[in-house]
Amino acid sequence: MKKITIAIDGHSSCGKSTMAKALARKVGYIYVDTGAMYRCVTLFALRNNLFAADGTINTQTLEAKMPDIHISFQLREGANRPDTYLNGECVEKEIRSMEVSNHVSPIAALPFVREALVAQQQQMGKDKGVVMDGRDIGTTVFPDAELKIFVTASSRVRAQRRYDELQQKGMPADFEDILKNVEERDYIDSHREVSPLRKADDAILLDNSDMSIAEQDQWLVEHFEQAVRA
């Protein structure tokens, strides 16, 4: 069976990573969480005090330090998904915090950040057999991907999912704060100058607002099987 590239794009907290991980595991493909990569850069910027009190970013220093930011994914023994590492440190929990969520969209909008990470992502997927999710996989990273999915759900549904996820991890969460964050990220992601979030012309739309995880997984497998037979 031929190997293909699968690009899953969509809004924040709509379940892209969950479905991408499940599909990669089922079909034996490599999974790459590009959102985690932008979160790593954001965490690095926060730790190095590159955000001013008004939220502006010290872009000159961040650009100079980009060569010092090394991101990798490592599979823990017994785990079904890879953990994200920043300069050799597992930061899987830290990058999912609300502090990082509140700062990631401005970082992801910086042209030099996107250029650096897109190059890394293209290298990771050069041999196909990869499932990659993010905001611009089907439009910028892999415009020739054989299967492109664009996922969305209502903002309140997405905020509830994010709230539940944080609660399960024992992390602080306020629903209204999360809803505001989701809506702000939608606006920033869709209006940035470089690689804005948009549905590729040949992407298949999936609104999973009222779908169970099992239903969306089955939907995705069916489209994967059609794509590999094409």
N, C-alpha and C positions, 0 to 999 in steps of 0.2 A: 504494500500500500504506500502510495507516495506521501511524503511529508509536506505539510503546508505551514503557512504562517497565519496565526489567528490574532486579530487585533480587536480588542474590546475597549471601547471608549464610552464615556458617559459622565453624568453629573456625580458630584461627591455623595458618598454614603448611599449609593443605589445598589450595592451588592456586586459590583464588578469584580472585586478581588475574590470574593467567595465563589462566584461561578467560574472564574478563570482558573482558580486553584483546583476546583473539583474536576473541571474538564481536563486540565493538564494531567492530573493524577490518573484519571480514567483511561486516557489515550496514550499515556507514557511520554508526554511532551515536557519540555522545560517551561517553568512558569517564571515570569519576571514581573514584579510589582513596581512599575515605574513611579507610582505615587510615593512609594517608600523612599525612592531616590531623592525626590524633591523635598520630602520631609527630613531626610538626612542633612541636606544642605541648610534647611531652615534651622534644624537643631544646632548645627555647627555655628550658624550666624548668631543664634541666641546665646550659646555658650561663650562666644567671643565678643559679646556686647556690641554687635554690629547693627542693632536696632536702636534708634534714638527714642526718647520718651514720646515723641509725636508719631512714632511708627515708621518714620523714614529709615531707609537702609543705607549704611555706609558702603555703597556699591564699589567704590574704588578699592577698598581694602578687601572686600569679598572676592572681587575679580582676581586680585593678586594672590589670594589664598586658595583659589579653586584647584590648583595643582596639588595642594595638600589634603584635599578631600578625597578619600578612597572608600568607595562603597562596594560591598560584596554581599552575596547571599549564601548562607550555609545551612544545610539540612541537619537538624538535630536528630540524634538517634531516637527512633520511636515516634518522631513527629511526622505529620503529613504535609507540612509546609516549611519552606525555608525561613530562617530568621534573617533580619537585616543587620549588617555590621557597618559601623562607621569607624574607619581607621582601626580596625581590629577589635572594636568593642561592640558587643551585641546591644543594640539600641531599640529593639523591637517594641518594648513598652514605652520608652521615652518619646518615640516619634508619633505615637498614637494619642498623646496628651492633647487637651484642649489648647494649651499654650502654643504648641506647634501648629495645631489646626487653625488657630487664629492668625498665624503669620505666614502660612505656606503659600497662599495665592500670590502675594506680592513678590515672593522669592521666585516662584515658578514663572512669573511674567518677565523676569529679567532675561534679555536676549543672550547674554554670555553664559548664563546658567543653563538655559535650554539647549544652546549649541553644544555645550560640553556633555550634557547628559544624553541628548539624542545620539551623539556619536557613540557613546558607550552602549546605548540600547541597540543600535544598528549592528554593532560588533557582536553583541550577545545573540542576536537572532540571525546572523548571516547564513547559518547552515539550515535554516527552517526547523520544523519540529518544535515550534515555540508558541506559547500563549502569552501575550503581553497585554496588560491593561493600563489605561491611563486616560489622558485627555486628547492626545493628538497622535495616537498610534496609527490609525487608519488614514489620517490626512497628511502627516509629516514623517513619522518614523518609518512606517511601512505602507506607503501609498499603493503598493502592488500586492498587498496581502490577499490571499485567496479567500479568506473569510473575515468579514468585518461586521461587528455588532455594535450598535449604539444603544446603550441602556439608560433608561430614565425611570423616574417615579415621582410622585408628588413630593413637595418639599416637607410636608408634615410627616409623611411616611418615612422619608429618609432621616429626618431628625429623630423620630422614634427609634429607628434601627440603631442610630449612632448612640442614643441615650442608653438603650438596652445593652449595647456592646460595652460601654464604659462601666455600667452598673455591674455587669458580669465580671469585669476585671477588677472591681473594687476601686475604681477611679472616680473622683468627684465629677458630678454631672448635673446640669440644670437644663431642663427641656427647652425653655424659652431662649437661653443663651445659645444652645445648639442649633435651634431653628434659625436664629438670626445669623449664625455663622454659616449655615448651609446656604441661605439666601444670598448672603454677601459673597460667598465663594462662587456661586452660580454666576453672579453679575461680573465679578472680576475675571473669572475663567473665560466667559463668553465675549468679553470686551477688550481683552489684552491685544496689543498690536502684533505680537509674535505668536503664531500657532494658536489662535483662539479655539476654544472648545466649540466644535460644530460637528454635525453628522456628515460623514463622507457621502457623496452622491450614491455610491454603490454599497453603503452599509445597510444592514437589516435592523429596523427599529424594534426594540423590546421595551415595553412599558411593564415593569414587574410589580407595580403598586399592589395588585391583588393576587399575586402568584406566590405559591409556597416555594421553598428552595428546591424541593423535589421536582415540582412542575417546571421551574426555569432550567434545572439541570437537564431534564428530559428534552426540553425545547432546544437547548444548545447542542446536545448530542445529535439530535436529528439533523440540524443544520450543518454540523461538522461532517456527518456521514455523507450528506449531499455534496459538500464541498470537495471531499477527497475523491468522490466518484466522478466529479466533473472533468 
